[in-house]
Amino acid sequence: MAEPVFSILVVCLNPGDKLRTTLESIREQTFRNYEVIIKDGLSSDGSLDFVKEVTEEFPSLRMIRKKDGGIYDAMNQAVQEAEGRYLYFLNCGDKFYHEKVLEEIAGLIAGHPANAGIYYGNIYERLTGREVASNPRLDAFGCYRNVPCHQACFYDRKLLLAHPFETKYRVRADYEQFLWCFFTKGAETSFVYGDILIADYEGGGFSETGKNRRISAVEHREIARKYMPAGKVWKYRMIMWVTLAPVRTWIARNPVTSGFYNGLKKKIYGKG
């Protein structure tokens, strides 16, 4: 049997009805050359009963029930099980934005073949009701500010096997992995953007609590220093400070102001 084009990786622990929401979204995809791997950390809430109900509708679905050390360890375990060329993480509660997402991403890949690629687009943020655009032209400063969230990215499997998520980072391991791909010469990663709405992102999850935002800031500084010269990190921090980055973040997350902010950002990126 030929390898699937995509492996859709769903990591969960007692997800309740959110697992049903996510699986139903996958089931609606028009592009069918994919497998689904549910990496469950030994849930006990009965949510996995739904998986048994829909197994016949997902002939390529596999469930891995195994204790893990947290979300990034669970993601690494799922990667080890994946057989697809491109991996996509869809968190419980998140959905594909529409039924042709995989079809459009497959077209993007076919039009921009790469030896080791990350193909990415935009997300819809349910909390604010707005589209959040990714930067179509990544550079070092763009990577310092932020990178496309993993709900916007399809990763070549070899990149995640070569450099798994570093589980010492509680909130920013996906950021560290992305910077490894961007700055490591041996990775030879191609970054290909498509103006595609990929995920309907629930928001308000693990990384967005007050405590974890503080942890995120500390980890961001450590990871940036790991991949960028100290002088550049200082320069980028000053630019963020002068341009009122915390204020812009508040505006972007506020349902009242987020529409104006994200529309302006999209125009700046040259897509408006």
C-alpha positions as CSV (number, residue, x, y, z in Angstrom):
1,M,0.0,0.0,0.0
2,A,1.4,3.4,-1.0
3,E,2.1,5.9,1.8
4,P,-0.7,8.4,2.4
5,V,-0.1,12.0,1.5
6,F,-1.2,13.3,4.8
7,S,-1.1,12.1,8.4
8,I,-3.6,14.0,10.5
9,L,-2.5,13.7,14.1
10,V,-5.0,14.3,16.9
11,V,-3.6,14.4,20.4
12,C,-6.0,14.1,23.3
13,L,-6.6,13.4,27.0
14,N,-10.2,13.4,28.2
15,P,-11.4,15.6,25.4
16,G,-15.1,15.1,25.8
17,D,-17.3,16.0,22.8
18,K,-14.4,18.0,21.3
19,L,-13.0,14.8,19.8
20,R,-16.2,14.2,17.9
21,T,-16.1,17.7,16.5
22,T,-12.6,17.3,15.2
23,L,-13.2,13.8,13.7
24,E,-16.4,15.0,11.9
25,S,-14.4,17.8,10.4
26,I,-11.8,15.4,9.0
27,R,-14.5,13.1,7.7
28,E,-15.9,15.9,5.5
29,Q,-12.7,16.4,3.6
30,T,-13.0,15.8,-0.2
31,F,-9.4,14.8,-0.5
32,R,-9.2,11.2,0.8
33,N,-5.6,10.2,0.7
34,Y,-4.8,10.6,4.4
35,E,-4.6,8.6,7.6
36,V,-5.8,9.7,11.0
37,I,-3.8,8.9,14.2
38,I,-5.4,9.6,17.5
39,K,-2.7,9.7,20.2
40,D,-4.6,9.3,23.5
41,G,-3.0,9.7,26.9
42,L,-5.2,7.1,28.5
43,S,-8.5,9.0,28.6
44,S,-11.1,7.9,31.1
45,D,-14.1,10.2,30.2
46,G,-15.7,7.9,27.7
47,S,-14.9,10.2,24.8
48,L,-13.2,7.3,22.9
49,D,-16.5,5.5,22.5
50,F,-17.2,7.8,19.5
51,V,-14.1,6.5,17.8
52,K,-15.5,3.0,17.9
53,E,-18.7,4.2,16.3
54,V,-16.9,5.7,13.3
55,T,-14.1,3.3,12.7
56,E,-15.7,2.0,9.5
57,E,-15.9,5.5,8.1
58,F,-12.1,5.9,8.7
59,P,-10.4,2.8,7.3
60,S,-7.1,4.5,7.9
61,L,-7.7,5.5,11.5
62,R,-5.4,4.3,14.2
63,M,-5.6,4.9,17.9
64,I,-2.5,4.9,20.1
65,R,-3.3,4.7,23.8
66,K,-0.1,5.4,25.7
67,K,0.9,7.4,28.7
68,D,2.9,10.5,27.8
69,G,4.7,13.3,29.5
70,G,2.5,16.1,28.2
71,I,1.3,17.6,24.9
72,Y,4.6,17.8,23.1
73,D,5.7,14.3,24.2
74,A,2.3,13.1,22.9
75,M,2.9,14.9,19.6
76,N,6.3,13.2,19.3
77,Q,4.8,9.8,19.9
78,A,2.2,10.5,17.2
79,V,4.9,11.5,14.8
80,Q,6.7,8.2,15.3
81,E,3.5,6.4,14.3
82,A,2.8,8.4,11.2
83,E,3.3,7.1,7.7
84,G,2.2,10.1,5.7
85,R,4.6,12.3,3.8
86,Y,3.1,15.5,5.4
87,L,2.0,15.7,9.0
88,Y,-0.7,18.0,10.4
89,F,-1.7,18.4,14.0
90,L,-5.4,19.1,14.6
91,N,-6.2,19.6,18.3
92,C,-9.4,18.4,19.8
93,G,-12.0,21.1,19.4
94,D,-10.3,22.6,16.3
95,K,-11.7,21.9,12.9
96,F,-10.7,22.2,9.2
97,Y,-12.1,25.5,8.0
98,H,-13.9,23.9,5.1
99,E,-14.2,20.5,3.3
100,K,-11.6,21.3,0.6
101,V,-8.6,22.2,2.9
102,L,-6.7,19.0,2.2
103,E,-7.5,19.3,-1.5
104,E,-6.1,22.9,-1.6
105,I,-3.0,22.0,0.4
106,A,-2.3,19.1,-1.9
107,G,-2.6,21.5,-4.9
108,L,-0.1,23.9,-3.1
109,I,2.3,21.0,-2.6
110,A,2.0,19.8,-6.2
111,G,2.6,23.4,-7.5
112,H,5.7,24.0,-5.2
113,P,7.5,20.7,-4.7
114,A,10.2,20.7,-2.1
115,N,12.7,18.2,-0.7
116,A,11.7,19.2,2.8
117,G,8.9,21.6,3.1
118,I,6.6,23.3,5.5
119,Y,3.4,24.4,3.7
120,Y,1.3,26.9,5.6
121,G,-1.6,29.2,5.4
122,N,-4.0,31.2,7.7
123,I,-6.4,30.3,10.5
124,Y,-9.8,31.4,11.6
125,E,-9.9,32.3,15.3
126,R,-13.2,31.3,16.9
127,L,-12.8,33.5,20.0
128,T,-12.5,36.7,18.0
129,G,-14.5,35.6,14.9
130,R,-11.6,36.8,12.6
131,E,-9.2,35.4,10.1
132,V,-5.6,35.5,11.4
133,A,-3.1,35.9,8.5
134,S,0.3,34.3,8.5
135,N,3.4,36.1,7.2
136,P,3.9,35.0,3.6
137,R,7.6,36.1,3.5
138,L,9.4,34.8,6.5
139,D,12.7,36.3,7.6
140,A,14.7,36.4,10.9
141,F,12.7,39.2,12.4
142,G,9.5,37.5,11.3
143,C,10.7,34.4,13.1
144,Y,11.5,36.4,16.2
145,R,8.1,38.1,16.4
146,N,6.3,34.8,15.9
147,V,5.8,32.0,13.4
148,P,2.7,30.4,11.9
149,C,1.0,28.4,14.6
150,H,1.0,24.6,14.1
151,Q,-2.7,24.6,13.2
152,A,-1.6,26.5,10.1
153,C,1.3,24.2,9.1
154,F,1.7,21.0,7.2
155,Y,5.2,19.6,8.0
156,D,7.3,17.2,6.0
157,R,7.6,14.2,8.2
158,K,11.4,14.0,7.9
159,L,11.7,17.4,9.6
160,L,9.9,16.3,12.7
161,L,11.8,13.0,12.8
162,A,15.1,14.8,12.5
163,H,14.3,17.3,15.2
164,P,11.3,16.3,17.5
165,F,9.7,18.8,19.8
166,E,11.9,19.5,22.7
167,T,9.8,18.5,25.7
168,K,11.7,20.7,28.1
169,Y,9.6,23.6,26.7
170,R,6.1,23.5,28.1
171,V,4.5,26.1,25.8
172,R,6.9,27.0,23.0
173,A,8.3,23.6,21.7
174,D,6.6,24.1,18.3
175,Y,8.3,27.5,18.1
176,E,11.7,26.0,18.8
177,Q,11.1,23.3,16.2
178,F,10.1,25.8,13.6
179,L,13.2,27.9,14.3
180,W,15.4,24.8,14.0
181,C,13.9,24.3,10.5
182,F,14.4,27.9,9.5
183,F,18.0,28.5,10.9
184,T,19.6,25.0,10.6
185,K,21.4,24.7,7.3
186,G,21.3,20.9,7.3
187,A,17.5,21.0,7.5
188,E,17.3,22.7,4.1
189,T,13.6,23.5,4.7
190,S,11.5,25.3,2.1
191,F,8.6,27.5,3.5
192,V,5.7,27.7,1.1
193,Y,2.7,30.0,1.9
194,G,-0.7,29.6,0.4
195,D,-3.6,32.1,1.0
196,I,-5.7,29.3,2.4
197,L,-7.9,29.3,5.5
198,I,-6.8,26.0,7.0
199,A,-8.2,25.7,10.6
200,D,-11.1,26.9,12.6
201,Y,-9.1,27.4,15.8
202,E,-11.0,27.1,19.0
203,G,-8.5,29.2,21.1
204,G,-8.4,29.6,24.8
205,G,-6.4,26.4,25.3
206,F,-3.3,25.2,27.1
207,S,-0.9,27.9,25.9
208,E,-3.3,30.8,26.5
209,T,-3.8,30.8,30.3
210,G,-2.2,33.6,32.2
211,K,0.4,31.4,33.7
212,N,1.4,29.8,30.5
213,R,1.6,33.2,28.7
214,R,4.3,34.1,31.3
215,I,6.1,30.8,30.7
216,S,5.7,31.4,26.9
217,A,7.5,34.8,27.2
218,V,10.4,33.2,29.1
219,E,10.7,30.3,26.7
220,H,10.5,32.7,23.7
221,R,13.6,34.6,24.9
222,E,15.6,31.4,25.6
223,I,14.8,29.9,22.2
224,A,15.5,33.2,20.3
225,R,18.9,33.4,21.9
226,K,19.5,29.8,20.9
227,Y,19.2,30.5,17.2
228,M,20.0,34.2,16.8
229,P,23.0,36.4,17.7
230,A,22.6,38.4,20.9
231,G,22.9,41.6,19.0
232,K,20.0,40.7,16.7
233,V,17.8,39.6,19.6
234,W,18.4,42.9,21.4
235,K,17.6,44.8,18.2
236,Y,14.4,42.9,17.6
237,R,13.3,43.4,21.2
238,M,13.8,47.1,20.9
239,I,11.8,47.2,17.7
240,M,9.0,45.3,19.4
241,W,9.1,47.6,22.3
242,V,9.0,50.8,20.2
243,T,6.2,49.5,18.1
244,L,4.1,48.7,21.2
245,A,3.9,45.0,20.7
246,P,1.9,44.3,23.9
247,V,-0.7,46.8,22.9
248,R,-1.0,45.3,19.4
249,T,-1.4,41.8,20.9
250,W,-4.3,43.1,23.1
251,I,-5.9,44.7,20.0
252,A,-5.5,41.4,18.0
253,R,-7.1,39.4,20.8
254,N,-10.0,41.7,21.5
255,P,-13.2,40.7,19.6
256,V,-14.1,44.3,19.0
257,T,-10.8,45.5,17.5
258,S,-9.4,42.3,16.1
259,G,-11.2,42.7,12.7
260,F,-9.5,46.0,12.0
261,Y,-6.2,44.8,13.2
262,N,-6.1,41.6,11.2
263,G,-7.4,43.3,8.1
264,L,-4.6,45.9,8.4
265,K,-2.0,43.1,8.9
266,K,-3.3,41.3,5.8
267,K,-2.8,44.5,3.7
268,I,0.7,44.9,5.1
269,Y,1.5,41.4,4.1
270,G,0.4,42.3,0.6
271,K,-2.7,40.1,0.3
272,G,-5.4,42.6,0.9
